Amino acid sequence: MTISLEINALPYALAAEDEASTLSRFARLRSRPDAVLLDSGQPSLAGGRFDIISSDPLAVLEQGPHGGKLTGPLPETMRDLSQFSEALERLARLPVIEAQRQLLTLLPQTLAGEELAQHDLSAEDLPFIAGLLGYWSYDFGRALEDLPATTEDDIALPWARLGLYDWALISDHQRQQSWLIASPQRRRQVLEWLEQPAPRSADFALDTPFSPLLDRAGYGERFRQVMEYLHAGDCYQINLTQRFSADCSGDSWDAYLRLRQATPTPYAGYLSWQDAKGEEMAIVSVSPERFVEVNHRAVETKPIKGTRARGATPEEDARLAAELLESPKDRAENVMIVDLLRNDLGRVSAPGSVKVPSLCALESYANVHHSVSTITSTLDDGRDALDLLGAAFPGGSITGAPKIRAMQIIEELEPVRRSAYCGSLGYLDIRGHMDTSIAIRTAVIAEGQVHLWGGGGLVADSEEEAEYRESLAKIQRLMEALG
């Protein structure tokens, strides 16, 4: 689908401004309603290309155990669109995936009512021009599969929260240029917002140390239960996670900046909003892992499975990286999840199109080395990005295999729900493009507490102490940065 919008180019010098261009612009916008940043970690991290910023959505769809809720506010120019208003009421009653699909279709209808400059974006290599931005929590899987509900949901975020955004500011680090994509009216608003000074923020602080919900003995007990399930043949792999929490105060944006500095990653993001009681909720994520991308019907997923901590010296670092690549256990873990994801993608992909161009490649970050594979395919005729999301969610790298049985065991053994952790942050564009993360290395800040999770996939020959240390290594640098 092609829609005519006006583009206003905002050139910037990447080498001179460093990451300040994206971060300083978002700092000016972050107090706007439902401001969102999808951050590629540039220039501290090689590989990322685009950053996406937006705010002030036309509507917000929240989905949870009691159905859907759709709220405004709509711009004044939209309030007389009776068709749009009627659609808002209908969306709240639709099944979750269909509600998201129908919400997305409202955007071209809405924008068509405005005076837009003619600019065909079909040839532009931009990831997002307008559409849905937000998150799908791990528990969104409950809307797709019949799962038990025995653990406490003590954070109680919506299962999914997606805004309908009619503008975006895109920074392209390859071209070293930024694009403001908006209608003329919206463009004037955004430029005025960007001229305002950034609001002052209170330094983020931990008021108590991080403490685990499970002590070491509790982790060990659950590890042994997982081993029993694996040896009984229930699963080949089960992901076991533990949560760490601390009392906190100050600004969640400052928390994000600390995490970003400590571990820049290509699929990072920051979301903040007010709940029904007026309390701030925030998701701050520095994920290294892509879940699923759709670009002109080409699909890609990049599961991470296999981790080593970085070494204290170059020699130790190289040894640990080689150990990961040569480990039969880690390779077997990765291959299991590749097979699971090949099956997930195959449900909505053209026959014969599912490929594995890269298996168990090394990717290195500030705190860990990872083993990463790449699976690609092409969407089948009559299928779209939301069909893919429904077929593959949640990502197999953070559940286990077979997926549904692994999720049932996770529900039995983990003492509380995972919330946004192991869900996805991302976008779904009106042209059908989508990109989403696996929300690992992710904190949720709510009601005066910050929560972090660390975990890993367990297989039959996993060693308890090594797995426990690995779950800590993945988030130790994040806890130190926040502290």
N, C-alpha and C positions, 0 to 999 in steps of 0.2 A: 504494500500500500504506500502511495506517495501522497504527502500532504504539503501544501504550500505554506511556508512560514518565512518570516524575515530573519535573516542572519546579520548580526552585527559583529564584525571581527574585532577582538581585543588583543592585539599582538603583545607579546612579552618576551624578554630576553631571559631564557632559562638559566644560562650560565651566570648571569649577574644576580638574578633574584632568587636562585635556588628554589626550594619548595615554598618560599614566601608567597608566590603568586597564588597558588591554590589555597594554602592555609590562611593567608591574610584575608583573602576574599571571603572564605567561609566564616572566618571570625567575625566579619561584619554582618553576616547573614544568620548566624547560628541562633540568635534570639528570635528570629522569625518563626511563625508556626510551622511545625513539622519540617524544620530544616534537615537536610540529609546530605551527607558527603560519602561518595564511593571513591576510594583513594588508592592509586596504584603504587604508592610508596616512593615516587620519584622525588628528587634525583638520587636519594640515598641508596636505592635499589635498582640494579640493572634489570631491564625486561619489561616493566610496566609501561604502558603508553598513555592511557586516558584517565583523567579524573572527572567525576560528574558531581555537580552541585545543583541543588534546587531547594525550594521552600514554598510555602503557601499553596498547598494543593487545592484543587477544586473540590475534592471530597476525599474522605478517608474511610476505607473499609476495614473493619476489625472482625475477625472470625474466631470463634471459640467453641467451647462445649455446648453453649446455649444458642448457637446459630450465629448469624451475621448482624452487624450493626454498621450503618452507613451514616456519616455525619459530614457537614460542611466545614467552614462556611464557604458558600459560593460567592464569587465576585458579583457585585451589583448588576453587571451587565448580563449575568447568567440567570438571574432569578425569575425572569419571565419566560424561560424555556420550559414550558409545561411538560414536554416530552422528556426532558432531562429529569425533572422533578419526579415524574411518575416512575421513571426507570430506577431512581434511587430507592424508592419504596419497594419495588419488585426485587431488587438485587439482594436485599437482606434475607429473602426467603429461598434463594436458589442454593443448590449444592455448591460446595466451596469453589471448586475449579470453574464451574460455569459462571458463578458470580464474578470471579476475577476476569473471565473472558468478556462478559457482558459489560463490566465496568470499563474495560479498555476500549470497547467499541464506542462508548459515549464521547470519547475525546474528539475524534474528527467531526462528529455531529456538532459538538459545542463550538469548536474553533471555526467551523464553517460559517457561524453567525457573525463573525467579526470581520473587519476590513483587514485582510492580510496582504502583505506584499507577495508578489509571485516569485518563488524561488524553489526550483525543483531539487529536493534533497536526495533523490534516488541515487545520484552519482557520488554523493559525498560519503567519505569514509568516516562517518561519525557513529559511535555506538548507540547513542540515545538522543532523540530529539524531543520526545514527549511520551508519556505513558505512565506505567506503574513503577514506583520505587518503594522499597521497604524490606520487610523480613518475613520469613516463614520459620516459626520455631520448630524444634524437634517434635513437639507435640502436634504439629500440623499433620503428622502422619496418622494421628487418631481419626482425622476426618477422611482419610483415604483407606484405612484398613481397620478391621475389627480387632482391637487390642484391649486387654484388661486395663482397669483403672484402679490400681490398689495403692499406689504411692501418693504422697502428699505433694500438691502443687503449691508450695509456700510462697513463690514469687508471683504467680498468677498473671503472667503477661498474656495478652491475646495470642492465640495460636498463630495467627497471621495478622499483620498490620501493613496495609498497602495504601499509599497515597496516589491520587490521580493528578499528575503534574503536567501543566501545559507549557512549561519553559524549562530550559536547562542551560547551565554554563559548563562547557566542555573544555578542558585543557588537554591539548594534544602534545605530548612531550616529544614525539618524533618530528613533527613539523615545527615545534616550538611556537605554537600559536594557540590562542583561546577563541572559542566561539560562544556567543550568547545567542541562543535560539529562542525566539519569542515573538508573539504578535507585537505590533507597534505599541499598544497600550501597556502590555506587560513589560516590554523592553524599557519603557520610560520608568516604570516602577522599580525594576531591578537596578537600573543605573543609579537612581536616587538612593536606593538602599546601600549600594556599594560606595557611595560618596560619604556615607555616615561613618564616624569613627567606630571601631570595634568596642562593644561594651566591655567594661572591666570584669575580670573573672577572679574569683577567690581561688587561691591555690588549693589543689586537691590534697587531702591528707587522710592517712589512716589513723583513726582514733583508738583502734585496738590492732594487735597483730593478726595476720591471717591464721585461722585455725581450721583444721579439717573437720568435716562432718563425720567422717569415719576415722578412728584412730588406726594405728598400724595393725593392731590385732583384728579390727573390724575389716580392714582391707584383706588381710590374709584369709579370714573366714570366707569372704565372698569369692576370693580367688580360688579357693579349694572347691567351692560349690560350682564355679564355672568349669573347673577341671572335671568334675563328676559328670556334668552335662556333655562335655566334649568327648569323654571316654565312653559315655553311653550312646553316642552317635546322634544326639539331638542337633548338633551344629558342628561345623568345621572350624569356625572362628566366632568369638563373642567379644565385643568391645565392652570393657569395664571402666567406668569413670568414677572419680571421686571429686567432691566439691570442697572448695576452701572459701571462707567468708570472713569479712572484717567489717567493723563499724567504720564509717567514713564521713567526711564533711568536705565542703568546697565544691568546685566546679567539675562536672564530668568532662567538659571539653579539655581542661587541663590534664585530666587523667588520660584522655585519648592522646594528647600530644606527648605525654611521657612514654606511653606504650609504643607509639610510633617511632620515637627516637631510639628506644631500646631495641626494637625488633621491626624495622621497616619490612613490609610484605606487599605482594602485588594485589591482594584481594581484601584490603583493609576497608573499614567503614565506620561511620559515626551517625547514630540516630538518637534523637532526643525528643520527647513529647511530654505533655501533661496528661495524667490519668484523670479519671472521673472526680477524684478528690482534689485535683489541682496539684498533686505531687509530681515531681519530675521523674520520668523513667528514661533510662539511657542504655543503649547497647554500644559498646566500644570494642571494636574487633580489629585484630591484626592477623588475619588468617593468611597462611601461605597457600591455601588449597582452593582450586576451582572445583565447583560442583558440576554444573552443566552450562554450556554456552551454545546458543543458536545464532548463526550469522548467515543470512541468505540460505536458510534451511540446512546448512552444514552444522553438524553437532560435534561438540568436543567435551570430554570429561577427563579430569586429571587426578585420579585418586592417589593419596599418600598412604603408604603402608610400609613401615620400617623407619626407625629413628635411631640416631646416635647423638650424644651431646658433642659440642665442639670441644676440641682439645685446648689445653693451656699453652702449648707451643706449636709451631708449624709442623713439627715432626709428629707430635701426638695427634694433631688434627688430621693429618694425612693418613695416619694409621687407622683412626676411627672411621674415616670415610671409606677406606679400602675394606675394613672389617664389615661395614654395612653392605657394601656391594657384593662381597664374597660370601655372605651369610646364607646358607641354605634355608634356614628358618624364616628369615625376613623375606627372601625371595618367594618362598611358598605362601606366606601371608599375602604378599602383594598379588601373586597370581590368582589366589582364591577370589580376591575382591575384583580383579580384572574380569574374571569369568562371570561374577555376579552382575557387574555393570554391563558387560556385553549382553547379558540376558535382558537387563532392564531396558537398554537402548534398543534392543531388537524388537521389543513390543511395539514400538512406534516408528521404527526406521524402515527404509526401503529394503527389501530382501537382498542379501548379499553385500550391503553397504557397510556393515560394522567391521572396523579394522582396528588393529593395535599397532600403530606406527612406532611406539616407543614403550619398552618394557623395563621397569626397574632402573630408571636413570637417576643419577645423583643430582639433588638440588641442595644448596647450602645456604643457611640463614644465620643470623647473628648468634642464635643460641643452640641450633641443632643442624645436623645433616638429615635429609629425608630421601627415601627411595620413592620415586614418582613414576607412574605409568600414564600413558595417553591413549585413550580410546576415541575413535571418531566414527561418524556415520552420517547418513542423510535422512532427513525426515521423510516418511512415506507420504504419498499423496493423501490429502484429506486430514493430515495431522498437523498440529501446530506446537508452539513452544510449551503451552500449558499442558497439552497431552504428554509431552516429555517430562515435565515437572511431576505430573501425577504418576507416571510410570516409574520414575526413578527415586522419588522422595520417600524417606530421607536417604542420604548418600550411603552406599554400602560400606564405605571405608570407616564409618563411625557406628555401624550396627553390628555387622558380622554376617555370616552366611550359614544356612539360608536366612534371609533377612527377617521374615516375619517371626520365625521361631526365636532368633536372636533377640528381637525386640521384646518378645514375651518374657524371656529370661532377664533382660535388662530391667524390665518393669518389676520383676520379682525381687531382684537383688539390690538395685540401687535405692537408697532410702528416700530420695526426693526426686521430683521431675527435673529434667535437664533444662527446661525453659528455652531461651534462645540458643544456648550452647548446642552444637551439632545440628542446628537448623541451617538456614541460608540467608544471606543478605544479597540483594541484587536488584536488577531492573528487568522490565518487560516493555519493550518499545512498541509504538503503534504500528511499525513496519514488520513486526514479528520477531525482531531480534531479542535475545535474552542473554544475560550473563549472571551467574550466581556463585557465591562462595560456599564452602563448608565452614560453618561458624565455629572453628576451633580457635584457640588462643583468643578467646572472647570473654569479656566481662559484662555482666549486667549490674547496673547501679540502680537501686530502688529502695525507697523507705529507709534511707540512712545506712544502707549496707552495700558493699561491693562483693560480688560473687565471681569466682574463677573456677574453672574445671580443668582437670588433667586426667588423661586416660590413655588406653591403648588396646589394640586387638590381641586377644589371647588365643593361642592354639594349643594343641595337646602337649607339645614339648616346651611350653613357656615356663620360665623359672620365676618364682614369686618375687624374690628380692630384686631381680633385674627389671621386672615389669613395674614394680613399685617405684624404683629409682627413675625409670624412664618417664613415668607419669609426672613425677616432680620436675624432672629436667625440662620438660616441655613448657612449664609455666613459672619456673623459679625466677627467670629473668624478668617476667612480668610482675611478679609479686615484689621483687626488689625495686623495680621502676616506680610502682605505685607507692611504695613505702618511703 
